[in-house]
Amino acid sequence: MSDTPVDKMSFEDAMRELETVVGQLEKGDVPLEDSIKLYERGAELKAHCAKKLAEAEEKVAKLTLDGNGTPTGTEMVDPG
């Protein structure tokens, strides 16, 4: 499990770690206390990924196409 704060992770890094957490929990050979910590970390990672996806969807929604399929009405977005 990474020591990186979840809110500092990229979507891809968070998703990779979430997959690792799920894999460890599915094995079922993790002690109870560790399972609880893994579950909590997984919940944080899932929420972070959902937030990042929502932000991406919002950016895409700002893009509109004209009748020819050409992007119009685009807005510059903060990449942060």
N, C-alpha and C positions, 0 to 999 in steps of 0.2 A: 504494500500500500504506500502510495506517495505521501510525502510530507508537505507537498505543495497545497496551499489553501485552495479550496475548490473554486472560489470566485476569481482566482488568478489563472485558472486553467483555460486552455482553448477548448472548443467543443470536441475536437478530435482526441485530445489528451484525456478529457473527462470521460468520453465514451469508451476509450481503451481501458481506463481504470475501472469503469463500471462493469465492463465485460469480465475483467479479472475478478472483481468482487463477487459477481454472480457465479462465476465458475467455482470459486472457493466455497461459497455457500452451498452450491449444488452438490459438491463432493460429500458434504455432511460429516467430514472428519475434523472440523474446527471446534475447539472447546467453546462452551456456551458464552463465556465472557467475550471471547474474540469474535464469535458470531454476531453478538449484539453490536460490537464496534463496527464490524464489517457492514451490517445492515444499516446502521446510522450513516456511515460514509456513503453507502450506496444510495440512500435516500437523498443525501446532499448532492451527489453527482447527478442523479436523475433530475432533480429540480433545476440544477444548473444547465443541463443539456436542454431541458424543456424551455428554459428562459432564452438560451442562445438560439434555439429554433424559432421561437416567437419573434425575436429581434430580426432574424433573417427574413421571416415571412413579412414582417412590417416593411423592411427595406424593399422587398420584391413588390409589395402592394403599391409602393410609391411610383413604380414604373408603369406607364400606360402605353398602349400601342395605338397607332392610327389605323385607318382602313387598309393600308398597305403593309401593315405589320412592322412599321418603323417605330422605334421608341420615341415617344414624345412626353412632355410633361415630367421629365425626370428631375429629380432633386438630388443635389449633392448630400450625401449622408456622412456623418461622422464615423470613420472606420473604427473608432475606439470601442 
